[in-house]
Amino acid sequence: MAKFCEVCGKGSISGNSITHSDRKIRRTWKPNVRRINVVENGVSSKKFVCTRCMRSGKVQRAI
């Protein structure tokens, strides 16, 4: 799957996973993106869109 949202630009971020003994291990968080049909300027195309953009109505889905 894609690593970023093509609508808002949300991408992977990195940080530390901290254990109970306070050891730091590098890890990444990836956005929840889906490949959907989107209508832009009257033309439908497939894009990778995060679920936040889909839920907030930033994109219009094609049928």
C-alpha positions in Angstrom: 0.0 0.0 0.0 1.0 3.6 -0.4 2.9 5.4 2.4 1.0 8.7 2.2 -2.4 10.3 1.5 -2.7 12.0 -1.9 -5.2 14.4 -0.6 -3.8 15.8 2.7 -0.2 14.6 2.4 -0.2 12.6 5.6 2.7 10.2 5.6 4.7 7.9 7.9 6.2 9.3 11.1 8.8 7.7 13.3 9.6 7.7 17.0 10.5 5.5 19.9 8.7 2.4 21.2 9.5 2.4 24.9 9.4 -0.8 26.9 8.6 -1.3 30.5 12.3 -1.3 31.3 12.6 2.1 29.5 14.5 0.7 26.4 14.0 2.7 23.3 13.4 1.0 20.0 12.9 2.9 16.7 9.5 2.3 15.0 7.2 3.9 12.4 3.6 4.7 12.4 1.9 4.6 9.0 -1.4 6.3 8.0 -4.5 4.2 7.4 -4.8 4.7 3.6 -7.1 3.0 1.1 -7.2 3.0 -2.7 -10.6 4.4 -3.7 -12.2 5.9 -6.8 -12.3 9.6 -6.5 -14.1 12.2 -8.7 -12.0 15.3 -9.5 -13.1 17.9 -12.1 -15.7 15.5 -13.4 -13.1 12.7 -14.0 -12.9 9.6 -11.8 -9.5 8.2 -10.9 -8.0 6.0 -8.3 -6.1 7.6 -5.4 -4.6 6.5 -2.1 -6.7 8.4 0.5 -6.5 8.2 4.3 -9.6 7.3 6.2 -9.7 10.7 7.9 -10.1 12.4 4.6 -12.8 10.0 3.5 -14.7 10.4 6.7 -14.5 14.2 6.8 -15.7 14.5 3.2 -12.6 16.0 1.6 -13.0 13.7 -1.4 -16.0 12.7 -3.4 -16.2 9.0 -4.1 -17.1 7.7 -7.5 -19.7 5.0 -7.9 
